[in-house]
């Protein structure tokens, strides 16, 4: 591997606005894919060894330069300075549903979230995080959505299979049981309070006369 090839690869990766397929690098530099793969891995190891502020990462099916994870706090402070264009909680929730359930339709997303998701889906499409990937063969053939390479790139993932298991975010059976017990206790307490209030109302009604006067005691008017 010549120094010119190494420099050419670095130059291409520097100007690329998305991960570069190693086969494309091999074609451009007239080098075999195997040699390019070895070069990319060697460069990645070299940058890491020298503790550079950036890394050469294999994400979304290609290679790209990106900031070192250890410096995320500084980069975040720089990028977010004066900016407010962040995804809302609803958008993040919808994006997570698409990521783990794809391909999925708007109606299926809405059924999971319990609210209309047309606006949120449109926003995620405009940001480039999700896209149409097909149509459901069922009635109406609704559009199915999936995540994009930009989504993988932003999360630093090579493939969608690199997402953490969804089980990691689901509470264990003991937590679910405790929550259910708490809900049952709250329901029982609320029902008891309602019965007590109803009994008190009936007692007040029995003590009141037709015109709302209190029965018993006192002298009749002359």
Secondary structure, 3 states (H helix, E strand, C coil): CCHHHHHHHHHHHHHCCCCECHHHHHHHHCCCHHHHHHHHHHHHHHHHHCCCCEEEEEECCEEEEEECHHHHHHHHHHHHCCCCCCCCHHHHHHHHHHHHHCCEEHHHHHHHHCCCCHHHHHHHHHHCCEEEEEECCCCCCCEEEEECHHHHHHHCCCCHHHCCCHHHHCCCHHHHHHHHHHHHHHHHHHHHHHHHHHHHHHHHHHHECCCCCECCCCCCCC
